Amino acid sequence: KNADDHADLVVIGSGPGGYTAAFRAADLGLNVTLIEKYPDLGGVCLNVGCIPSKALLHSAAVISEARAMAQHGISFGKPKIDVDKLRHFKESVIGKLTGGLAGMAKARKVNVVQGYAKFTSSNSLSIESENGTSSLSFDKAIIAAGSRVTVFPIFETDDPRVIDSTGALALKEIPKTMLIVGGGIIGLEMATVYSELGTEVTIVEFMPQIIPGADKDLVAPLQKRLKSQVKEILTNTKVESIRPLKGGISVKFAAAGNGNAPEAQLFDYVLVATGRRPNGDLIDADKAGVEVDERGFIAVNNQMQTNVAHIFAIGDIVGQPMLAHKATHEAKVAAEVCAGEKSGFEASVIPSVAYTDPEIAWVGLTETQAKEQGVEYETGVFPWAASGRAIGNDRTEGKTKLLFDPKTHRVLGGGIVGTNAGDLIAEVALAIEMGSDASDIGLTIHPHPTLSETVAMAAEAYEGTITDLY
Ligand code: FAD
């Protein structure tokens, strides 16, 4: 469809932020135009982020479980991997979701326009597409243009063996060896996928710890398991230079902090997962008078308004944490405010999850932050070695930790490491939003035997009432 000449509301970008905002605004009766550069809706999350990575992680988890079954007397043998079929499965998952979005946009009469939007004034934009450039005027706009991969100059090369997360998810082949630069969530999720598919993976991380945002005690079980799966995890180490050669990419390392840099090594592939940067610098925001900081972020108030009151911004482009569930909540607020409702973004906490194996999830105050900020806290901890379900699953390395305010016993934060930690953390987020204290959680009857009981038991451990182990 071509752009109409005028829209009540224009939304730039169709990621989790953009499509949610467009749909909510349309449901509230606004005439909405949604502009997306790519032919498919869904943004990074659906096309090259959350969804394809989790589809591949599921396959990786099945391989890992099948191998573990040998310990229980059930052997499946070495997996035979048809990489083309696996890629097709991943693409079919994406297709179902992006197709679903297209249908929902149509049902709501959202005017979807394919093209690249740039502001030309505070009430108009240009849209560049294969068919030329058109213009659109609007009453209100929501900027949901997301973020892109950060590439440090040393990794800039046309060599197809140096890839980013999008390249890794494309799953062209299963390389024999791969260096993953960056031990954050994205890097480690890809390390999990590729090592289970048979690649010999090396991870290099600048900081002293992988997943630097999470508490050390929660990272430890993941670090231990990963060590047995990958060739090496180099912390306190950075890549100094790369050199594409015929037989692979030669990588020189250097020490960061107290690290000892290893000798240069040759890898079939180098995956650079060193972070993402917001797209605020690519939309001519200045022509609309919208302020963008030097990193590309756009500042907003809690109604998601930029410094120009009728232009809103949501999602990765407004700041950390760059997560899909933050984008969708901000999106609803922006759409509702556009439609004249009195909404505000007032989430107390936003959970973070590394979908590694085991998963690590945390929400609210971490212990590291509490110490840094001098916040008084006490912990309730439940080791999964005492969970009947975890023992039955043969995955007892997990741990559930809650942080409480010593005076009120209210939950300040929580962290979980273990299988399905990402699902389990939702309860802790709810507890914090509800202002729950330890007894609220401990007295809530959790189904037995489940891993969710570990949250209740961490609260009971804190209250000193725990007796129902296993
Ligand atoms: P985006 O999803 O970045 O979408 C922005 C859209 O705008 C894009 O489609 C882009 O093409 C379009 N666009 C940009 N500029 C213009 C323009 N000028 N005109 C037209 N269109 C434009 N988050 C999670 O919560 N959970 C996860 O498990 C998770 N896994 C991830 C795994 C990977 C490998 C990656 C890379 C990210 C992951 N994320 C995850 C982060 C998540 O993808 C982002 O937080 C989320 O997509 C942000 O949504 P958004 O709407 O702000 O922007």
Boltz pocket constraint, residues with backbone or C-beta under 6 A from the ligand:
constraints:
  - pocket:
      binder: B
      contacts: [[A, 12], [A, 13], [A, 14], [A, 15], [A, 16], [A, 17], [A, 18], [A, 35], [A, 36], [A, 37], [A, 38], [A, 40], [A, 42], [A, 43], [A, 44], [A, 45], [A, 46], [A, 48], [A, 49], [A, 50], [A, 51], [A, 53], [A, 115], [A, 116], [A, 117], [A, 118], [A, 144], [A, 145], [A, 146], [A, 147], [A, 165], [A, 166], [A, 186], [A, 279], [A, 282], [A, 283], [A, 314], [A, 315], [A, 316], [A, 317], [A, 321], [A, 322], [A, 323], [A, 324], [A, 325], [A, 326], [A, 327], [A, 353], [A, 355]]
      max_distance: 6.0
